[in-house]
Every structure is written in structure tokens, then in C-alpha cells.
């Protein structure tokens, strides 16, 4: 019902499934029927994702968003035709960028794993409302996206501080933490979406969860050494 329902995951999944281009159509800005003005949110997501596509080596022109009213059938047809011709001129996804299928899938998988983290880190900008089209290019910069991926925050539970209270384990939204009563908790880095829930949940008197930015995470404690 609203372009505000569009998510980074939707756009990413379309490319992961082999789409050569993704087009998003929304109501005209400032003409939303809902108080949320979701079309601004969709615009910001597209601007962010275009920069991410460029970062991983995919032509950002494969993604487009346009705003029009439901009564502009002719404009809709013209815009979609123009986009289809543009994507055909670019060529098949990956092949035109000289990225083989496995490498492309790996890049998309990496971004998919970081989507929750990206939305948390960029939530303030994603909530902004750009009235002037001239502002679009400046909302997200290439340098900003470089830092976003190079300085990813990872979380680690310090085995010396963990009290096995199970609070972080219960609150983890993706069950990335293993442990139990009187057993030191460990974060599975492959499952972790870097949302920071465990960091916020850990009682301050323990302070067992560490946020590590842009550096390696200490190896997990062997299972036979986790008993408290």
C-alpha cells in the first residue's frame, strides 16, 4: 500500500535472485496519504543502497525510484520504458560488471548479513526528509559507505566477566548466543547481525559484552572451558 514498506532486504533479494534492475514507484513526495510519509523513507533507502551497490562493484543505475500519482498512466509507462532500456544497455547483472556468479553472490550475502546493522547505524539519515532533489547525491557519500563496511562493529562476550545470567542469550533476536546456567556465553559471529541488543542487555555491573570496531574478534572459548 505504501512505498515506505520497501526494505533494503527486498531490493537485495531481487538482485540476489538475478534481476538485472529494480524499479520502485511511489506517490509524489509530500502527497502521501499517511502521516508517516513513507515515500521519503523509500527514497533514502534507495539512495543508501545505490551507494552500497557501487561499493560492491555493481552499477548503481540498476536501481531507480520515481514518484508519480496513480493517475499518471502515461508518465508511468514512459518512466518504466526508459528504465528498461537503460538496464538493457547496461547488460546482464554481474556479467556487465565483470564479476563472476560466485563472487557476486558472496558480495550480496555479505551485505544481506549486515542489513540490520546498516539500518541501525544509518537510522537518523534514513528518517530525514529531503525536499530538494539537489540534496540527494549528498545524503550518503562513498567515503561514508567505505567506513560503514571497514569499521563494522562486532560484539564479543568477555569470558572473565560473563556471569551466565542468560539475559543477553534470551534477548538475542537471531539466537546467535550459546550458553546456559553456569556456562559462559559465546556469540556465534556467523549468526550475529551486529544489532547491539546483547551489548544493551548486559547488566552494567557485569559489562561482559564488548563492542569491537574494525578489528578482529577474539576466538571463542572452547566448549570444555566454558563452565563457571
C-alpha distance (Angstrom), angle and dihedral (degrees) to the residues before:
residue distance angle dihedral
X1 . . .
X2 3.80 . .
X3 3.80 135.1 .
X4 3.82 85.7 -133.5
X5 3.81 85.3 78.4
X6 3.81 89.2 69.2
X7 3.79 112.3 110.7
X8 3.79 134.9 -168.8
X9 3.78 87.1 -115.3
X10 3.82 92.1 58.8
X11 3.81 93.3 53.7
X12 3.79 92.5 43.5
X13 3.80 92.7 49.2
X14 3.81 91.1 52.6
X15 3.82 91.2 55.9
X16 3.81 91.7 41.9
X17 3.80 88.4 55.0
X18 3.80 90.8 54.3
X19 3.81 104.3 -95.2
X20 3.80 110.8 156.8
X21 3.79 91.9 -152.3
X22 3.80 141.7 8.7
X23 3.80 123.1 -145.3
X24 3.81 123.1 -169.5
X25 3.79 121.6 -168.5
X26 3.79 122.1 -165.7
X27 3.78 141.3 169.6
X28 3.79 116.9 -84.2
X29 3.78 113.5 -78.9
X30 3.81 112.7 -94.5
X31 3.81 89.9 18.2
X32 3.80 97.0 86.2
X33 3.80 117.4 140.0
X34 3.80 90.4 -144.1
X35 3.79 129.0 67.7
X36 3.80 89.5 -127.9
X37 3.84 92.9 69.0
X38 3.78 88.8 -147.4
X39 3.80 93.2 -178.7
X40 3.81 89.3 73.9
X41 3.81 88.4 54.4
X42 3.81 90.5 49.9
X43 3.80 90.4 49.8
X44 3.80 92.4 51.5
X45 3.81 91.7 48.4
X46 3.80 90.7 51.8
X47 3.81 92.3 48.5
X48 3.81 89.3 50.6
X49 3.79 94.6 45.6
X50 3.81 93.3 48.3
X51 3.81 88.0 58.8
X52 3.81 90.5 47.5
X53 3.81 90.6 50.7
X54 3.80 89.8 52.7
X55 3.82 89.7 48.3
X56 3.81 92.6 56.5
X57 3.81 92.6 43.9
X58 3.82 101.4 -99.8
X59 3.80 120.0 131.1
X60 3.84 105.0 -105.0
X61 3.81 90.1 -149.7
X62 3.81 86.1 77.7
X63 3.81 86.8 78.1
X64 3.79 123.3 63.5
X65 3.79 139.4 169.0
X66 3.79 125.4 -167.0
X67 3.80 132.4 178.6
X68 3.79 124.8 -141.4
X69 3.77 141.3 137.9
X70 3.81 125.1 -95.9
X71 3.80 89.1 -110.3
X72 3.80 96.2 58.8
X73 3.78 98.0 90.3
X74 3.79 95.2 150.6
X75 3.82 92.5 49.3
X76 3.81 90.1 48.1
X77 3.80 90.8 52.7
X78 3.81 92.8 47.4
X79 3.81 93.3 47.7
X80 3.81 94.5 47.8
X81 3.82 92.4 45.5
X82 3.80 90.4 51.2
X83 3.81 91.2 49.2
X84 3.80 92.9 48.6
X85 3.81 91.0 50.9
X86 3.83 90.2 48.7
X87 3.81 93.0 51.4
X88 3.80 92.2 46.7
X89 3.80 88.8 52.1
X90 3.80 90.9 52.0
X91 3.80 91.6 51.3
X92 3.83 136.4 -141.0
X93 3.79 117.5 -19.4
X94 3.79 112.0 -91.6
X95 3.77 95.6 1.1
X96 3.81 92.1 72.6
X97 3.81 90.0 47.9
X98 3.82 91.6 46.7
X99 3.81 91.7 -120.4
X100 3.80 116.5 138.1
X101 3.78 120.1 -128.8
X102 3.81 97.3 -104.5
X103 3.81 94.0 47.1
X104 3.80 90.9 48.0
X105 3.80 91.8 50.3
X106 3.80 90.1 48.9
X107 3.80 91.8 53.0
X108 3.81 92.4 48.2
X109 3.81 91.5 46.8
X110 3.81 90.4 52.8
X111 3.80 91.3 53.1
X112 3.82 91.9 45.0
X113 3.79 91.0 55.3
X114 3.79 90.8 52.5
X115 3.82 98.6 46.3
X116 3.84 95.6 102.2
X117 3.81 89.8 47.4
X118 3.82 92.5 47.6
X119 3.80 92.7 50.7
X120 3.80 91.5 50.2
X121 3.81 94.9 47.2
X122 3.83 93.4 45.8
X123 3.81 98.9 35.9
X124 3.83 94.4 115.5
X125 3.80 93.9 54.0
X126 3.79 92.0 41.8
X127 3.80 88.4 57.8
X128 3.82 94.0 52.2
X129 3.80 123.2 109.3
X130 3.78 115.6 -137.1
X131 3.80 111.0 -161.0
X132 3.80 96.9 176.3
X133 3.79 120.6 62.6
X134 3.80 89.2 -147.4
X135 3.82 87.1 70.0
X136 3.80 94.5 59.3
X137 3.80 98.3 86.4
X138 3.79 92.5 49.6
X139 3.80 99.1 51.7
X140 3.81 92.9 84.6
X141 3.80 123.6 18.3
X142 3.80 130.5 -155.9
X143 3.81 90.1 -119.5
X144 3.79 89.6 53.1
X145 3.80 91.8 53.4
X146 3.81 90.9 47.2
X147 3.81 89.0 56.0
X148 3.78 91.4 44.2
X149 3.81 90.8 62.4
X150 3.81 99.8 32.1
X151 3.81 94.7 49.0
X152 3.80 99.2 42.9
X153 3.80 111.1 159.3
X154 3.81 115.4 -126.5
X155 3.79 126.4 -170.9
X156 3.79 127.9 -133.4
X157 3.79 131.9 179.9
X158 3.80 112.6 -133.7
X159 3.83 104.9 -132.6
X160 3.82 90.1 -152.2
X161 3.81 91.5 59.4
X162 3.80 103.2 34.0
X163 3.80 112.1 110.3
X164 3.82 95.8 -173.9
X165 3.80 91.4 -119.4
X166 3.85 89.5 149.3
X167 3.82 93.1 -140.1
X168 3.81 94.7 121.3
X169 3.80 90.9 41.4
X170 3.81 92.2 55.7
X171 3.81 94.1 45.3
X172 3.81 98.7 46.9
X173 3.85 104.4 113.4
X174 3.82 94.4 -150.6
X175 3.83 101.0 37.7
X176 3.80 91.4 -116.2
X177 3.81 93.3 145.2
X178 3.79 122.3 82.3
X179 3.78 126.0 -166.5
X180 3.79 142.2 90.0
X181 3.77 144.0 -156.3
X182 3.80 110.0 -26.5
X183 3.79 89.6 -0.6
X184 3.81 123.3 113.9
X185 3.79 110.8 -115.9
X186 3.81 122.0 -122.1
X187 3.82 129.8 -164.8
X188 3.80 116.5 -134.8
X189 3.82 100.3 -137.5
X190 3.81 92.1 -159.8
X191 3.81 91.3 59.0
X192 3.82 97.3 36.6
X193 3.83 114.0 107.8
X194 3.83 91.7 -167.2
X195 3.79 93.7 -122.9
X196 3.81 93.8 144.2
X197 3.81 94.7 -129.2
X198 3.80 91.7 129.6
X199 3.81 91.5 49.3
X200 3.81 91.4 53.0
X201 3.81 93.5 42.2
X202 3.81 98.6 51.2
X203 3.83 108.5 101.4
X204 3.84 110.6 -109.1
X205 3.80 90.6 -128.0
X206 3.81 88.1 65.1
X207 3.82 102.2 33.8
X208 3.78 89.3 -174.9
X209 3.80 98.8 147.5
X210 3.79 114.4 82.1
X211 3.82 127.0 -162.5
X212 3.81 110.9 -141.3
X213 3.81 116.4 -167.5
X214 3.78 120.8 -158.0
X215 3.81 95.1 -20.7
X216 3.80 138.6 97.5
X217 3.79 120.2 -80.3
X218 3.82 115.8 -124.7
X219 3.82 112.8 -105.3
X220 3.79 116.7 -92.4
X221 3.78 116.8 -96.3
X222 3.85 111.2 -103.8
X223 3.80 112.9 -101.5
X224 3.80 93.7 -117.0
X225 3.84 89.8 58.4
X226 3.80 99.0 50.7
X227 3.80 99.8 86.7
X228 3.81 115.9 112.1
